[in-house]
Amino acid sequence: MTTSSAAPAKLAQLAQLSCKIFQTVYNPTSARTGNKVLRQRLLGSTLTQYHPEKLVHFRDLKAMFPELDLVNTEENERLEEIARRKRRGKGAPKKGQGKRASNKKR
Protein backbone atom coordinates (compact mmCIF):
# COMPACT_ATOMS: atom_id res chain seq x y z
CA MET A 1 0.00 0.00 0.00
CA THR A 2 2.86 2.37 0.64
CA THR A 3 4.06 2.02 -2.92
CA SER A 4 0.75 3.18 -4.41
CA SER A 5 0.60 6.30 -2.19
CA ALA A 6 4.23 7.13 -2.90
CA ALA A 7 3.86 6.73 -6.65
CA PRO A 8 2.22 10.15 -7.36
CA ALA A 9 4.86 11.93 -5.26
CA LYS A 10 7.66 10.08 -7.04
CA LEU A 11 6.10 10.88 -10.45
CA ALA A 12 5.92 14.57 -9.49
CA GLN A 13 9.58 14.52 -8.43
CA LEU A 14 10.47 12.78 -11.67
CA ALA A 15 8.60 15.39 -13.70
CA GLN A 16 10.34 18.19 -11.81
CA LEU A 17 13.74 16.62 -12.38
CA SER A 18 12.93 16.09 -16.05
CA CYS A 19 12.03 19.79 -16.37
CA LYS A 20 15.36 20.78 -14.84
CA ILE A 21 17.30 18.49 -17.17
CA PHE A 22 15.52 19.57 -20.37
CA GLN A 23 15.21 23.23 -19.31
CA THR A 24 11.44 23.38 -19.49
CA VAL A 25 9.02 24.97 -17.03
CA TYR A 26 7.64 22.79 -14.27
CA ASN A 27 3.93 23.54 -14.10
CA PRO A 28 2.09 20.79 -12.18
CA THR A 29 -1.19 22.75 -11.91
CA SER A 30 -1.30 23.56 -15.64
CA ALA A 31 -1.72 27.24 -14.83
CA ARG A 32 -1.58 29.62 -17.78
CA THR A 33 1.82 31.22 -18.14
CA GLY A 34 3.20 33.40 -20.89
CA ASN A 35 5.87 30.90 -21.91
CA LYS A 36 4.32 30.10 -25.28
CA VAL A 37 4.48 33.75 -26.27
CA LEU A 38 7.89 34.33 -24.72
CA ARG A 39 9.45 31.40 -26.61
CA GLN A 40 8.38 32.76 -29.99
CA ARG A 41 10.89 34.42 -32.25
CA LEU A 42 11.10 38.21 -31.99
CA LEU A 43 9.54 40.05 -34.94
CA GLY A 44 11.23 43.46 -34.65
CA SER A 45 13.87 42.99 -37.33
CA THR A 46 11.39 41.32 -39.70
CA LEU A 47 8.95 44.19 -39.39
CA THR A 48 11.61 46.81 -40.01
CA GLN A 49 12.77 44.99 -43.15
CA TYR A 50 9.21 44.84 -44.52
CA HIS A 51 9.25 48.37 -45.89
CA PRO A 52 11.74 48.70 -48.74
CA GLU A 53 14.12 51.61 -49.16
CA LYS A 54 12.62 54.78 -50.56
CA LEU A 55 12.84 55.10 -54.32
CA VAL A 56 14.10 58.27 -55.95
CA HIS A 57 11.49 59.81 -58.23
CA PHE A 58 11.94 62.31 -61.01
CA ARG A 59 10.33 65.09 -58.99
CA ASP A 60 12.91 64.50 -56.23
CA LEU A 61 15.79 64.89 -58.69
CA LYS A 62 14.18 68.00 -60.16
CA ALA A 63 13.84 69.50 -56.67
CA MET A 64 17.46 68.64 -55.81
CA PHE A 65 18.86 70.19 -59.00
CA PRO A 66 16.59 73.09 -60.05
CA GLU A 67 19.41 74.74 -62.03
CA LEU A 68 19.36 71.91 -64.58
CA ASP A 69 15.78 72.68 -65.74
CA LEU A 70 14.96 68.99 -66.12
CA VAL A 71 11.82 68.10 -68.09
CA ASN A 72 9.70 65.03 -67.37
CA THR A 73 8.78 63.85 -70.87
CA GLU A 74 6.41 61.15 -69.60
CA GLU A 75 4.40 63.71 -67.61
CA ASN A 76 4.30 66.10 -70.57
CA GLU A 77 3.05 63.32 -72.87
CA ARG A 78 0.35 62.44 -70.34
CA LEU A 79 -0.84 66.04 -70.11
CA GLU A 80 -0.87 66.39 -73.90
CA GLU A 81 -2.93 63.19 -74.20
CA ILE A 82 -5.44 64.56 -71.70
CA ALA A 83 -5.68 67.83 -73.66
CA ARG A 84 -6.20 65.90 -76.94
CA ARG A 85 -8.97 63.79 -75.41
CA LYS A 86 -10.69 66.90 -74.02
CA ARG A 87 -10.65 68.57 -77.43
CA ARG A 88 -12.35 65.48 -78.88
CA GLY A 89 -14.91 65.45 -76.07
CA LYS A 90 -13.54 62.28 -74.49
CA GLY A 91 -12.04 63.82 -71.36
CA ALA A 92 -13.22 63.44 -67.80
CA PRO A 93 -16.31 65.49 -66.92
CA LYS A 94 -16.08 68.50 -64.62
CA LYS A 95 -16.68 67.90 -60.96
CA GLY A 96 -20.38 67.32 -60.33
CA GLN A 97 -21.19 66.85 -64.05
CA GLY A 98 -20.89 63.04 -64.37
CA LYS A 99 -23.50 60.34 -64.99
CA ARG A 100 -24.74 60.29 -61.42
CA ALA A 101 -25.36 64.05 -61.40
CA SER A 102 -27.53 63.82 -64.55
CA ASN A 103 -29.70 61.12 -62.93
CA LYS A 104 -30.42 63.27 -59.85
CA LYS A 105 -31.80 66.19 -61.88
CA ARG A 106 -34.79 64.21 -63.17
MOVENLIN-V724588 format. One record per residue. RES is the residue in one small letter. SS is DSSP state (helix for helix, strand for strand, loop for the rest). PHI is phi in degrees with one decimal (999 if undefined). PSI is psi in radians with two decimals (* if undefined). Layout:
<<RES	SS	PHI	PSI> <RES	SS	PHI	PSI>>
This chain:
<<m	loop	999	-0.54> <t	helix	-68.3	-0.49> <t	helix	-71.2	-0.61> <s	helix	-72.6	-0.58> <s	helix	-77.6	-0.46> <a	helix	-84.7	-0.31> <a	helix	-61.9	-0.82> <p	helix	-61.9	-0.66> <a	helix	-66.5	-0.73> <k	helix	-65.9	-0.69> <l	helix	-64.1	-0.66> <a	helix	-65.3	-0.74> <q	helix	-63.4	-0.71> <l	helix	-63.7	-0.73> <a	helix	-65.0	-0.71> <q	helix	-64.9	-0.74> <l	helix	-65.9	-0.70> <s	helix	-61.1	-0.71> <c	helix	-64.6	-0.65> <k	helix	-66.6	-0.73> <i	helix	-66.3	-0.80> <f	loop	-93.9	0.16> <q	loop	53.5	0.85> <t	loop	-114.5	2.97> <v	loop	-88.0	2.27> <y	loop	-84.1	2.01> <n	loop	-136.6	1.41> <p	loop	-69.6	-0.43> <t	loop	-90.7	-0.04> <s	loop	57.2	0.62> <a	loop	-70.7	2.63> <r	loop	-74.9	2.17> <t	loop	-121.1	3.02> <g	loop	-93.5	0.29> <n	helix	-62.7	-0.62> <k	helix	-62.2	-0.73> <v	helix	-72.6	-0.72> <l	helix	-68.1	-0.46> <r	helix	-77.9	-0.32> <q	loop	-66.7	2.73> <r	loop	-68.8	2.49> <l	loop	-72.0	2.48> <l	loop	-102.9	-0.06> <g	helix	-54.3	-0.88> <s	helix	-68.5	-0.60> <t	helix	-66.1	-0.73> <l	helix	-68.8	-0.63> <t	helix	-72.1	-0.48> <q	helix	-82.0	-0.15> <y	helix	-64.7	-0.75> <h	loop	-84.6	2.13> <p	loop	-71.9	2.96> <e	loop	-63.4	2.63> <k	loop	-67.6	2.39> <l	loop	-85.6	2.64> <v	loop	-93.8	2.13> <h	loop	-98.9	2.91> <f	helix	-61.4	-0.71> <r	helix	-63.5	-0.54> <d	helix	-67.3	-0.77> <l	helix	-63.6	-0.70> <k	helix	-64.6	-0.65> <a	helix	-71.4	-0.59> <m	helix	-73.1	-0.56> <f	loop	-127.3	1.23> <p	helix	-68.0	-0.41> <e	helix	-70.3	-0.29> <l	helix	-81.9	-0.25> <d	loop	50.8	0.95> <l	loop	-70.6	2.55> <v	loop	-121.9	2.25> <n	loop	-88.2	1.77> <t	helix	-67.4	-0.62> <e	helix	-63.4	-0.73> <e	helix	-67.2	-0.71> <n	helix	-63.6	-0.73> <e	helix	-63.0	-0.68> <r	helix	-63.6	-0.77> <l	helix	-66.1	-0.67> <e	helix	-65.1	-0.69> <e	helix	-63.5	-0.71> <i	helix	-63.1	-0.76> <a	helix	-63.5	-0.73> <r	helix	-60.9	-0.77> <r	helix	-65.4	-0.64> <k	helix	-65.8	-0.71> <r	helix	-62.0	-0.59> <r	loop	-84.1	-0.08> <g	loop	84.5	0.30> <k	loop	-106.6	0.11> <g	loop	-77.6	3.05> <a	loop	-69.4	2.51> <p	loop	-70.9	2.82> <k	loop	-67.2	2.82> <k	loop	-61.0	2.23> <g	loop	84.8	0.10> <q	loop	-115.4	0.25> <g	loop	-79.8	-2.92> <k	helix	-61.1	-0.75> <r	helix	-65.6	-0.61> <a	helix	-68.6	-0.63> <s	helix	-70.5	-0.50> <n	helix	-72.7	-0.53> <k	helix	-74.8	-0.44> <k	loop	-74.2	-0.34> <r	loop	-70.4	*>>
